[in-house]
Amino acid sequence: MASSKILYVCSKVAPYVPDTESSLLSRRLSQAMQERGNEIRTFMPRYGCINERRHQLHEVIRLSGMNLIIDDNDHQLIIKVASIPSARVQIYFIDNDDYFARKAMMRDAEGSPFPDNDERAIFFARGVLETVKKLRWTPTVVHCHGWFAGVVPLYLRRIFNDDPIFKQTKIVVSLYDDGFEGTLDRGFRSKIENEGIKDKNLALLDEPSYENLCRFVMDYADGVIIASPEADAKVVEMATRSGKPLLGYQSPDAADFFDQYNRFYEMLQ
């Protein structure tokens, strides 16, 4: 198998946050693909619940300090890094006090989604892609895990599409059981348009529900993976009907589980 450069954009990675289907898979994929000779970069948000001392996070000064404008407000981008010793995998963290200092990840103490989750997703996407540019690292595959990474495919196709670093990149989207009720902030579309993006698909974000966001994300993907047996049935049906290359749900216990992922990446390139 030929080696690839794979950028993992994850909302959760174990052991930095509690074990879940997506956090464990993100960690195991990073390790398994690296062990198969691929070059890996893995990003996640630096939530306030992450114990920086215990996990030995440290700031990367040469990558930090950029200001990103979200909805006409400046937000400083801080990049931190840590390693998972048992896996010999390095994780990059996107940090900002306005968006990620709070102790919870996506919901408040009452279980309600944070009202600025749309802006947090925008900042996360911009932060990841700007950092990869600074690293001067050219990924052959960008694999986005879950809805929170959903702005990344749009930005790759509409903002960074002419950048030599991303020009040949293939986008993979994994679908999980990570749906939310209601909608994200109704200003989501206008905040993205403020980046200078004009795209007819943005009309889907006039009603930024989970289902519409998944439909929106898949429009920009080169391939889709069903990563959970409990993934939303309507979204799975959309993926099946899209005509995009599709890797159906595979049990992580299967002997060839990671090889199937590796073959899927290669098939898209």
Backbone as CSV, one residue per row, in Angstrom:
resi,resn,N_x,N_y,N_z,CA_x,CA_y,CA_z,C_x,C_y,C_z
1,MET,0.829,-1.200,0.000,0.000,0.000,0.000,0.866,1.254,0.000
2,ALA,0.528,2.210,-0.823,1.271,3.462,-0.854,0.968,4.278,0.398
3,SER,1.939,5.078,0.817,1.733,5.893,2.011,0.996,7.177,1.641
4,SER,0.255,7.707,2.603,-0.505,8.941,2.430,-0.137,9.922,3.529
5,LYS,-0.472,11.175,3.301,-0.394,12.189,4.350,-1.830,12.489,4.774
6,ILE,-2.179,12.108,5.982,-3.571,12.168,6.417,-3.731,13.190,7.541
7,LEU,-4.622,14.152,7.304,-4.974,15.139,8.321,-6.292,14.719,8.964
8,TYR,-6.255,14.421,10.248,-7.464,14.076,10.996,-7.969,15.317,11.734
9,VAL,-9.212,15.679,11.455,-9.852,16.813,12.128,-10.966,16.232,12.991
10,CYS,-10.757,16.260,14.303,-11.611,15.512,15.229,-12.200,16.426,16.300
11,SER,-13.441,16.164,16.669,-14.016,16.908,17.789,-13.559,16.333,19.124
12,LYS,-13.166,15.054,19.116,-12.740,14.381,20.352,-11.639,13.379,20.023
13,VAL,-10.655,13.307,20.927,-9.627,12.279,20.819,-9.320,11.777,22.223
14,ALA,-9.435,10.472,22.446,-9.020,9.883,23.709,-7.483,9.835,23.739
15,PRO,-6.848,9.999,24.899,-7.403,10.017,26.256,-7.666,11.419,26.808
16,TYR,-7.687,12.432,25.948,-7.805,13.813,26.434,-9.221,14.150,26.888
17,VAL,-10.190,13.427,26.353,-11.588,13.564,26.765,-12.111,12.159,27.048
18,PRO,-13.268,12.021,27.700,-13.782,10.690,28.027,-13.928,9.789,26.796
19,ASP,-13.826,8.491,27.062,-13.941,7.518,25.980,-15.347,7.505,25.392
20,THR,-15.429,7.727,24.103,-16.674,7.594,23.346,-16.332,6.886,22.043
21,GLU,-17.350,6.552,21.292,-17.122,5.910,20.005,-16.177,6.734,19.133
22,SER,-16.435,8.041,19.034,-15.630,8.884,18.147,-14.251,9.197,18.726
23,SER,-14.159,9.415,20.040,-12.855,9.755,20.624,-11.893,8.570,20.548
24,LEU,-12.408,7.363,20.769,-11.559,6.176,20.700,-11.151,5.865,19.262
25,LEU,-12.105,6.009,18.329,-11.778,5.732,16.930,-10.766,6.740,16.398
26,SER,-10.919,8.008,16.760,-9.978,9.036,16.305,-8.562,8.725,16.780
27,ARG,-8.450,8.293,18.023,-7.136,7.947,18.570,-6.570,6.710,17.888
28,ARG,-7.392,5.662,17.754,-6.917,4.399,17.188,-6.569,4.547,15.706
29,LEU,-7.365,5.326,14.987,-7.071,5.554,13.573,-5.723,6.260,13.388
30,SER,-5.498,7.290,14.196,-4.241,8.035,14.092,-3.048,7.110,14.289
31,GLN,-3.142,6.267,15.311,-2.044,5.346,15.596,-1.906,4.292,14.500
32,ALA,-3.032,3.692,14.108,-2.987,2.607,13.125,-2.475,3.072,11.767
33,MET,-2.915,4.259,11.341,-2.466,4.748,10.040,-0.980,5.130,10.071
34,GLN,-0.532,5.639,11.198,0.886,5.954,11.330,1.713,4.669,11.297
35,GLU,1.227,3.644,11.979,1.939,2.367,11.994,1.989,1.723,10.618
36,ARG,1.062,2.088,9.738,1.045,1.564,8.369,1.879,2.403,7.418
37,GLY,2.673,3.299,7.958,3.612,4.060,7.146,3.096,5.375,6.625
38,ASN,1.885,5.759,7.038,1.348,7.052,6.626,1.874,8.161,7.527
39,GLU,1.881,9.373,6.997,2.267,10.550,7.791,0.991,11.184,8.315
40,ILE,0.945,11.439,9.627,-0.297,11.833,10.283,-0.159,13.190,10.969
41,ARG,-1.229,13.991,10.897,-1.409,15.157,11.768,-2.846,15.082,12.289
42,THR,-3.000,15.164,13.588,-4.325,15.056,14.204,-4.615,16.305,15.027
43,PHE,-5.800,16.897,14.801,-6.211,18.126,15.489,-7.513,17.907,16.242
44,MET,-7.644,18.587,17.375,-8.888,18.629,18.141,-8.939,19.949,18.902
45,PRO,-10.117,20.357,19.403,-10.183,21.567,20.241,-9.540,21.314,21.614
46,ARG,-9.001,22.374,22.201,-8.462,22.270,23.559,-9.557,22.715,24.533
47,TYR,-10.470,21.782,24.837,-11.549,22.083,25.767,-10.992,22.371,27.158
48,GLY,-11.754,23.163,27.931,-11.322,23.515,29.277,-11.272,22.349,30.232
49,CYS,-11.923,21.250,29.884,-11.916,20.070,30.754,-10.637,19.251,30.614
50,ILE,-9.792,19.597,29.663,-8.546,18.846,29.461,-7.506,19.306,30.474
51,ASN,-6.953,18.369,31.204,-5.927,18.659,32.202,-4.585,18.822,31.488
52,GLU,-4.171,20.067,31.301,-2.968,20.332,30.515,-1.706,19.816,31.196
53,ARG,-1.671,19.874,32.534,-0.471,19.403,33.233,-0.343,17.889,33.141
54,ARG,-1.450,17.208,33.382,-1.397,15.743,33.356,-1.044,15.232,31.958
55,HIS,-1.613,15.876,30.933,-1.369,15.413,29.570,-0.187,16.118,28.900
56,GLN,0.471,17.000,29.645,1.699,17.660,29.191,1.510,18.427,27.874
57,LEU,0.448,19.236,27.843,0.248,20.119,26.699,1.197,21.300,26.809
58,HIS,1.727,21.741,25.702,2.527,22.960,25.715,2.261,23.762,24.446
59,GLU,2.366,25.069,24.590,2.068,25.950,23.460,3.200,25.916,22.436
60,VAL,2.815,25.956,21.156,3.789,26.052,20.068,3.811,27.516,19.630
61,ILE,4.781,28.251,20.133,4.821,29.697,19.945,4.861,30.075,18.469
62,ARG,5.611,29.338,17.663,5.772,29.711,16.246,4.476,29.544,15.454
63,LEU,3.527,28.759,15.990,2.258,28.553,15.300,1.131,29.403,15.881
64,SER,1.348,29.960,17.060,0.305,30.697,17.765,0.341,32.188,17.444
65,GLY,-0.715,32.880,17.873,-0.717,34.339,17.832,-1.537,34.963,16.726
66,MET,-1.951,34.183,15.736,-2.773,34.737,14.669,-4.151,35.109,15.202
67,ASN,-4.724,36.190,14.696,-6.086,36.568,15.040,-7.032,36.157,13.912
68,LEU,-8.092,35.456,14.272,-9.105,35.061,13.308,-10.364,35.875,13.569
69,ILE,-10.951,36.417,12.513,-12.149,37.243,12.655,-13.383,36.381,12.412
70,ILE,-14.216,36.270,13.442,-15.471,35.533,13.346,-16.599,36.508,13.669
71,ASP,-17.504,36.731,12.735,-18.628,37.648,12.924,-18.149,39.026,13.382
72,ASP,-17.118,39.534,12.714,-16.547,40.871,12.955,-15.823,41.014,14.287
73,ASN,-15.538,39.922,14.965,-14.804,39.974,16.230,-13.493,39.200,16.111
74,ASP,-12.423,39.776,16.674,-11.109,39.123,16.654,-11.018,38.078,17.755
75,HIS,-10.455,36.913,17.410,-10.235,35.856,18.385,-8.836,35.293,18.161
76,GLN,-8.049,35.265,19.212,-6.664,34.824,19.077,-6.577,33.307,18.964
77,LEU,-5.774,32.850,18.026,-5.555,31.423,17.814,-4.310,30.985,18.570
78,ILE,-4.489,30.035,19.471,-3.383,29.454,20.227,-3.273,27.976,19.850
79,ILE,-2.073,27.535,19.552,-1.837,26.140,19.192,-1.019,25.463,20.289
80,LYS,-1.537,24.355,20.753,-0.817,23.554,21.747,-0.622,22.151,21.195
81,VAL,0.294,21.425,21.783,0.592,20.091,21.281,0.898,19.171,22.457
82,ALA,0.605,17.909,22.270,0.928,16.880,23.260,1.106,15.569,22.518
83,SER,1.683,14.597,23.193,1.882,13.280,22.598,1.201,12.222,23.438
84,ILE,0.673,11.212,22.747,0.138,10.043,23.439,1.289,9.046,23.520
85,PRO,1.922,8.922,24.692,3.154,8.123,24.791,2.988,6.688,24.311
86,SER,1.881,6.051,24.682,1.701,4.644,24.328,1.524,4.449,22.831
87,ALA,1.113,5.508,22.145,0.855,5.399,20.709,1.917,6.097,19.870
88,ARG,2.751,6.911,20.504,3.750,7.724,19.800,3.090,8.590,18.720
89,VAL,1.926,9.116,19.073,1.153,9.974,18.182,1.081,11.371,18.779
90,GLN,1.316,12.383,17.963,1.254,13.772,18.411,-0.121,14.357,18.070
91,ILE,-0.685,15.099,19.031,-1.993,15.726,18.838,-1.836,17.242,18.922
92,TYR,-2.401,17.948,17.948,-2.426,19.411,17.961,-3.779,19.875,18.504
93,PHE,-3.737,20.913,19.329,-4.947,21.450,19.947,-5.187,22.880,19.487
94,ILE,-6.424,23.146,19.060,-6.848,24.506,18.723,-7.437,25.135,19.981
95,ASP,-6.848,26.255,20.407,-7.255,26.859,21.678,-7.618,28.328,21.494
96,ASN,-8.571,28.762,22.299,-8.975,30.165,22.356,-9.824,30.342,23.608
97,ASP,-9.533,31.360,24.401,-10.247,31.541,25.664,-11.736,31.798,25.471
98,ASP,-12.105,32.518,24.406,-13.516,32.840,24.187,-14.349,31.596,23.901
99,TYR,-13.762,30.642,23.183,-14.538,29.502,22.706,-14.292,28.190,23.443
100,PHE,-13.093,28.011,24.008,-12.771,26.684,24.531,-12.317,26.643,25.985
101,ALA,-12.358,27.773,26.685,-11.939,27.757,28.091,-12.966,27.089,29.002
102,ARG,-14.237,27.105,28.610,-15.300,26.506,29.436,-15.028,25.023,29.658
103,LYS,-15.476,24.528,30.799,-15.151,23.162,31.192,-15.897,22.098,30.387
104,ALA,-17.070,22.415,29.873,-17.832,21.448,29.087,-17.435,21.542,27.617
105,MET,-17.752,20.485,26.862,-17.345,20.457,25.459,-18.372,21.111,24.538
106,MET,-19.582,20.569,24.480,-20.588,21.067,23.544,-21.869,21.551,24.212
107,ARG,-22.076,21.157,25.478,-23.331,21.467,26.150,-23.072,22.040,27.536
108,ASP,-24.031,22.870,28.021,-23.897,23.451,29.348,-24.361,22.462,30.409
109,ALA,-24.369,22.896,31.666,-24.709,22.008,32.777,-26.128,21.465,32.688
110,GLU,-27.016,22.168,32.003,-28.399,21.723,31.841,-28.567,20.811,30.617
111,GLY,-27.477,20.584,29.883,-27.547,19.719,28.712,-27.922,20.429,27.427
112,SER,-28.010,21.750,27.469,-28.356,22.510,26.266,-27.089,22.832,25.467
113,PRO,-27.149,22.718,24.139,-25.974,23.060,23.331,-25.579,24.525,23.537
114,PHE,-24.295,24.796,23.528,-23.837,26.181,23.651,-24.340,26.990,22.460
115,PRO,-24.854,28.193,22.689,-25.413,28.991,21.590,-24.388,29.424,20.551
116,ASP,-23.108,29.379,20.906,-22.076,29.794,19.943,-21.355,28.602,19.320
117,ASN,-21.964,27.432,19.348,-21.308,26.255,18.752,-21.007,26.451,17.271
118,ASP,-21.824,27.261,16.597,-21.544,27.524,15.181,-20.237,28.293,15.016
119,GLU,-20.034,29.318,15.856,-18.807,30.102,15.783,-17.600,29.269,16.205
120,ARG,-17.801,28.405,17.180,-16.711,27.538,17.632,-16.274,26.603,16.506
121,ALA,-17.255,26.092,15.744,-16.930,25.218,14.622,-16.190,25.977,13.519
122,ILE,-16.606,27.225,13.275,-15.929,28.052,12.277,-14.483,28.326,12.703
123,PHE,-14.304,28.708,13.965,-12.961,29.004,14.470,-12.079,27.760,14.409
124,PHE,-12.640,26.628,14.796,-11.891,25.373,14.771,-11.420,25.055,13.349
125,ALA,-12.319,25.178,12.389,-11.965,24.884,10.990,-10.863,25.807,10.490
126,ARG,-11.057,27.108,10.710,-10.046,28.066,10.261,-8.719,27.827,10.973
127,GLY,-8.801,27.550,12.266,-7.584,27.323,13.042,-6.783,26.140,12.544
128,VAL,-7.472,25.047,12.250,-6.787,23.852,11.739,-6.110,24.146,10.412
129,LEU,-6.842,24.715,9.477,-6.304,24.905,8.133,-5.192,25.957,8.092
130,GLU,-5.339,27.016,8.876,-4.268,28.021,8.934,-3.003,27.431,9.551
131,THR,-3.178,26.556,10.533,-2.011,25.936,11.178,-1.308,24.973,10.230
132,VAL,-2.077,24.196,9.483,-1.471,23.284,8.508,-0.680,24.072,7.463
133,LYS,-1.200,25.234,7.065,-0.456,26.083,6.127,0.873,26.526,6.737
134,LYS,0.833,26.915,8.009,2.066,27.348,8.675,3.069,26.206,8.778
135,LEU,2.554,24.995,8.937,3.433,23.830,9.017,4.049,23.492,7.660
136,ARG,3.491,24.066,6.591,3.926,23.770,5.226,3.877,22.267,4.951
137,TRP,2.780,21.695,5.382,2.571,20.240,5.256,1.390,20.016,4.323
138,THR,1.564,19.190,3.310,0.559,19.011,2.267,-0.173,17.690,2.445
139,PRO,-1.387,17.704,3.011,-2.120,16.457,3.195,-2.701,15.939,1.883
140,THR,-2.655,14.628,1.704,-3.316,14.026,0.550,-4.777,13.715,0.871
141,VAL,-5.059,13.492,2.162,-6.421,13.214,2.617,-6.702,14.038,3.858
142,VAL,-7.868,14.683,3.899,-8.356,15.343,5.116,-9.593,14.572,5.560
143,HIS,-9.520,13.984,6.738,-10.605,13.146,7.250,-11.270,13.856,8.426
144,CYS,-12.521,14.267,8.226,-13.270,15.034,9.217,-14.199,14.106,9.999
145,HIS,-14.138,14.183,11.314,-14.919,13.305,12.178,-16.032,14.091,12.873
146,GLY,-17.283,13.789,12.499,-18.418,14.384,13.193,-18.790,15.768,12.687
147,TRP,-19.966,16.236,13.137,-20.503,17.493,12.614,-19.651,18.698,12.982
148,PHE,-18.938,18.648,14.124,-18.195,19.821,14.577,-17.049,20.167,13.629
149,ALA,-16.614,19.194,12.849,-15.570,19.445,11.845,-16.185,19.789,10.494
150,GLY,-17.502,20.045,10.477,-18.230,20.179,9.232,-17.945,21.410,8.407
151,VAL,-17.299,22.424,8.971,-16.986,23.623,8.194,-15.715,23.413,7.365
152,VAL,-14.896,22.451,7.763,-13.613,22.224,7.094,-13.771,21.924,5.604
153,PRO,-14.658,20.991,5.194,-14.778,20.721,3.754,-15.164,21.947,2.926
154,LEU,-16.072,22.763,3.444,-16.455,23.990,2.733,-15.261,24.907,2.549
155,TYR,-14.501,25.130,3.614,-13.358,26.033,3.533,-12.296,25.500,2.576
156,LEU,-12.092,24.185,2.590,-11.121,23.602,1.672,-11.516,23.841,0.220
157,ARG,-12.808,23.779,-0.076,-13.282,23.908,-1.447,-13.515,25.347,-1.877
158,ARG,-13.729,26.266,-0.926,-14.113,27.624,-1.314,-13.135,28.719,-0.857
159,ILE,-12.307,28.468,0.146,-11.350,29.484,0.599,-9.915,29.063,0.293
160,PHE,-9.600,27.801,0.552,-8.228,27.321,0.396,-8.044,26.500,-0.880
161,ASN,-9.014,26.540,-1.786,-8.996,25.659,-2.959,-7.838,25.939,-3.916
162,ASP,-7.353,27.186,-3.943,-6.242,27.514,-4.843,-4.885,27.455,-4.154
163,ASP,-4.890,27.162,-2.864,-3.628,27.068,-2.134,-2.923,25.768,-2.528
164,PRO,-1.657,25.840,-2.938,-0.937,24.629,-3.362,-0.943,23.522,-2.305
165,ILE,-1.023,23.905,-1.039,-0.995,22.906,0.034,-2.237,22.021,0.002
166,PHE,-3.371,22.590,-0.391,-4.626,21.845,-0.333,-5.225,21.527,-1.704
167,LYS,-4.556,21.938,-2.783,-5.178,21.878,-4.098,-5.555,20.451,-4.520
168,GLN,-4.746,19.464,-4.146,-4.995,18.083,-4.557,-5.617,17.234,-3.450
169,THR,-5.991,17.867,-2.354,-6.481,17.127,-1.193,-7.845,16.493,-1.442
170,LYS,-8.004,15.257,-0.982,-9.289,14.573,-0.998,-9.905,14.646,0.400
171,ILE,-11.226,14.816,0.438,-11.923,15.016,1.712,-12.781,13.798,2.042
172,VAL,-12.592,13.282,3.243,-13.400,12.174,3.753,-14.179,12.674,4.965
173,VAL,-15.445,12.308,5.045,-16.303,12.697,6.166,-16.820,11.435,6.842
174,SER,-16.656,11.354,8.161,-17.205,10.240,8.931,-18.480,10.676,9.641
175,LEU,-19.512,9.844,9.546,-20.800,10.118,10.183,-20.932,9.294,11.457
176,TYR,-21.289,9.973,12.538,-21.426,9.341,13.848,-22.849,9.526,14.374
177,ASP,-23.079,8.977,15.532,-24.319,9.200,16.277,-24.114,10.439,17.148
178,ASP,-24.004,11.606,16.504,-23.697,12.833,17.241,-24.696,13.941,16.923
179,GLY,-25.923,13.560,16.643,-26.940,14.543,16.287,-27.325,15.452,17.444
180,PHE,-27.940,16.568,17.107,-28.434,17.502,18.124,-29.841,17.934,17.731
181,GLU,-30.620,18.292,18.742,-31.983,18.758,18.486,-31.967,20.236,18.123
182,GLY,-33.017,20.664,17.432,-33.111,22.078,17.070,-32.096,22.446,16.004
183,THR,-31.594,23.677,16.091,-30.656,24.169,15.083,-29.504,24.906,15.754
184,LEU,-28.432,25.088,14.982,-27.374,25.993,15.396,-27.897,27.422,15.239
185,ASP,-27.070,28.392,15.601,-27.476,29.789,15.510,-27.929,30.144,14.093
186,ARG,-29.028,30.887,14.001,-29.597,31.235,12.694,-28.680,32.137,11.874
187,GLY,-27.699,32.723,12.523,-26.753,33.569,11.793,-25.572,32.803,11.221
188,PHE,-25.608,31.476,11.324,-24.498,30.631,10.867,-24.126,30.942,9.413
189,ARG,-25.152,30.999,8.552,-24.881,31.240,7.129,-24.185,32.583,6.916
190,SER,-24.697,33.636,7.546,-24.127,34.963,7.313,-22.702,35.053,7.844
191,LYS,-22.402,34.337,8.927,-21.040,34.348,9.476,-20.065,33.711,8.496
192,ILE,-20.512,32.683,7.792,-19.667,32.049,6.779,-19.550,32.948,5.543
193,GLU,-20.657,33.575,5.158,-20.617,34.471,4.001,-19.693,35.659,4.261
194,ASN,-19.553,36.055,5.517,-18.642,37.152,5.866,-17.191,36.817,5.542
195,GLU,-16.911,35.519,5.344,-15.564,35.095,4.959,-15.342,35.318,3.458
196,GLY,-16.375,35.795,2.772,-16.262,36.025,1.338,-16.711,34.847,0.502
197,ILE,-17.398,33.898,1.130,-17.848,32.696,0.426,-19.216,32.929,-0.202
198,LYS,-19.298,32.649,-1.486,-20.575,32.671,-2.189,-20.818,31.270,-2.740
199,ASP,-21.857,30.633,-2.296,-22.118,29.251,-2.702,-23.604,28.976,-2.532
200,LYS,-24.228,28.422,-3.557,-25.665,28.156,-3.490,-26.018,27.169,-2.378
201,ASN,-25.079,26.285,-2.038,-25.345,25.302,-0.982,-25.522,25.942,0.393
202,LEU,-25.075,27.182,0.549,-25.236,27.865,1.831,-26.710,28.021,2.204
203,ALA,-27.594,27.913,1.232,-29.027,28.002,1.522,-29.466,26.914,2.502
204,LEU,-28.746,25.801,2.516,-29.062,24.729,3.469,-28.904,25.201,4.914
205,LEU,-28.046,26.191,5.113,-27.777,26.666,6.471,-28.768,27.731,6.932
206,ASP,-29.748,28.051,6.098,-30.825,28.925,6.570,-31.596,28.236,7.694
207,GLU,-31.597,26.920,7.665,-32.181,26.095,8.733,-31.074,25.136,9.169
208,PRO,-30.145,25.616,10.043,-28.948,24.826,10.336,-29.195,23.681,11.333
209,SER,-30.023,22.747,10.888,-30.290,21.543,11.685,-29.154,20.547,11.476
210,TYR,-29.136,19.497,12.282,-28.121,18.460,12.136,-28.208,17.816,10.762
211,GLU,-29.412,17.490,10.338,-29.601,16.828,9.047,-29.123,17.715,7.898
212,ASN,-29.480,19.009,7.942,-29.054,19.920,6.874,-27.552,20.131,6.875
213,LEU,-26.974,20.181,8.071,-25.527,20.361,8.162,-24.801,19.151,7.565
214,CYS,-25.287,17.945,7.846,-24.674,16.740,7.281,-24.811,16.722,5.764
215,ARG,-25.987,17.120,5.255,-26.190,17.187,3.799,-25.211,18.193,3.188
216,PHE,-25.072,19.322,3.852,-24.174,20.386,3.413,-22.727,19.884,3.358
217,VAL,-22.297,19.207,4.416,-20.922,18.715,4.505,-20.632,17.702,3.401
218,MET,-21.579,16.781,3.181,-21.346,15.717,2.200,-21.247,16.245,0.779
219,ASP,-21.828,17.413,0.521,-21.736,17.993,-0.815,-20.292,18.275,-1.216
220,TYR,-19.417,18.509,-0.238,-18.027,18.858,-0.514,-17.067,17.692,-0.317
221,ALA,-17.578,16.549,0.116,-16.734,15.391,0.412,-16.457,14.581,-0.853
222,ASP,-15.292,13.938,-0.863,-14.963,12.996,-1.929,-15.350,11.576,-1.540
223,GLY,-15.505,11.333,-0.244,-15.895,10.023,0.237,-16.534,10.134,1.606
224,VAL,-17.423,9.189,1.919,-18.155,9.201,3.192,-17.989,7.851,3.879
225,ILE,-17.808,7.912,5.202,-17.676,6.692,6.011,-18.768,6.683,7.070
226,ILE,-19.474,5.572,7.185,-20.430,5.400,8.280,-19.650,4.841,9.462
227,ALA,-19.391,5.688,10.454,-18.493,5.307,11.549,-19.219,4.748,12.765
228,SER,-20.545,4.801,12.756,-21.322,4.331,13.905,-22.528,3.536,13.435
229,PRO,-22.847,2.422,14.115,-24.058,1.691,13.744,-25.322,2.464,14.097
230,GLU,-25.172,3.503,14.948,-26.305,4.308,15.378,-26.365,5.652,14.662
231,ALA,-25.597,5.813,13.598,-25.648,7.065,12.836,-27.072,7.314,12.356
232,ASP,-27.456,8.589,12.306,-28.814,8.965,11.923,-29.219,8.305,10.606
233,ALA,-30.354,7.596,10.628,-30.792,6.816,9.465,-31.014,7.696,8.232
234,LYS,-31.594,8.890,8.429,-31.832,9.784,7.303,-30.518,10.251,6.682
235,VAL,-29.542,10.510,7.536,-28.252,10.976,7.042,-27.535,9.846,6.297
236,VAL,-27.619,8.631,6.823,-27.018,7.480,6.150,-27.660,7.270,4.781
237,GLU,-28.982,7.438,4.713,-29.683,7.297,3.437,-29.217,8.359,2.448
238,MET,-29.027,9.585,2.938,-28.523,10.660,2.073,-27.148,10.301,1.523
239,ALA,-26.304,9.743,2.387,-24.952,9.364,1.962,-25.015,8.275,0.896
240,THR,-25.915,7.326,1.085,-26.057,6.220,0.135,-26.532,6.726,-1.219
241,ARG,-27.477,7.674,-1.202,-28.035,8.203,-2.441,-27.146,9.235,-3.118
242,SER,-26.144,9.722,-2.408,-25.309,10.807,-2.943,-24.469,10.376,-4.142
243,GLY,-24.215,9.081,-4.234,-23.341,8.602,-5.298,-21.867,8.735,-4.975
244,LYS,-21.560,9.286,-3.791,-20.161,9.404,-3.370,-19.628,8.021,-2.980
245,PRO,-18.327,7.801,-3.135,-17.746,6.572,-2.606,-18.086,6.435,-1.120
246,LEU,-18.552,5.261,-0.727,-19.077,5.071,0.626,-18.466,3.823,1.254
247,LEU,-17.951,3.986,2.454,-17.509,2.845,3.255,-18.544,2.643,4.347
248,GLY,-19.298,1.551,4.246,-20.328,1.274,5.238,-19.736,0.959,6.592
249,TYR,-20.616,0.858,7.577,-20.145,0.626,8.934,-19.346,-0.673,9.024
250,GLN,-18.196,-0.578,9.678,-17.335,-1.731,9.924,-17.117,-1.856,11.429
251,SER,-17.140,-3.063,11.936,-16.857,-3.265,13.357,-15.385,-3.004,13.634
252,PRO,-15.085,-2.170,14.647,-13.677,-1.915,14.985,-12.932,-3.178,15.406
253,ASP,-13.683,-4.242,15.711,-13.043,-5.497,16.122,-12.643,-6.364,14.931
254,ALA,-13.049,-5.981,13.724,-12.714,-6.761,12.542,-11.198,-6.756,12.314
255,ALA,-10.668,-7.879,11.894,-9.221,-8.021,11.733,-8.657,-7.040,10.707
256,ASP,-9.446,-6.746,9.683,-8.960,-5.855,8.616,-9.552,-4.455,8.702
257,PHE,-10.034,-4.071,9.894,-10.731,-2.786,10.065,-9.898,-1.616,9.543
258,PHE,-8.678,-1.471,10.018,-7.860,-0.320,9.639,-7.354,-0.434,8.201
259,ASP,-7.156,-1.652,7.735,-6.749,-1.820,6.345,-7.859,-1.369,5.399
260,GLN,-9.126,-1.565,5.806,-10.228,-1.086,4.974,-10.216,0.433,4.872
261,TYR,-9.922,1.101,5.986,-9.803,2.562,5.956,-8.654,2.976,5.030
262,ASN,-7.537,2.299,5.179,-6.368,2.636,4.366,-6.657,2.456,2.883
263,ARG,-7.333,1.379,2.532,-7.688,1.141,1.131,-8.676,2.193,0.622
264,PHE,-9.581,2.622,1.497,-10.544,3.654,1.117,-9.831,4.960,0.790
265,TYR,-8.867,5.351,1.640,-8.077,6.554,1.366,-7.380,6.438,0.005
266,GLU,-6.762,5.290,-0.239,-5.995,5.101,-1.479,-6.895,5.147,-2.700
267,MET,-8.087,4.590,-2.577,-9.015,4.549,-3.694,-9.438,5.963,-4.121
268,LEU,-9.481,6.902,-3.181,-9.917,8.264,-3.488,-8.832,9.094,-4.168
269,GLN,-7.585,8.699,-3.982,-6.468,9.532,-4.475,-6.177,9.287,-5.957
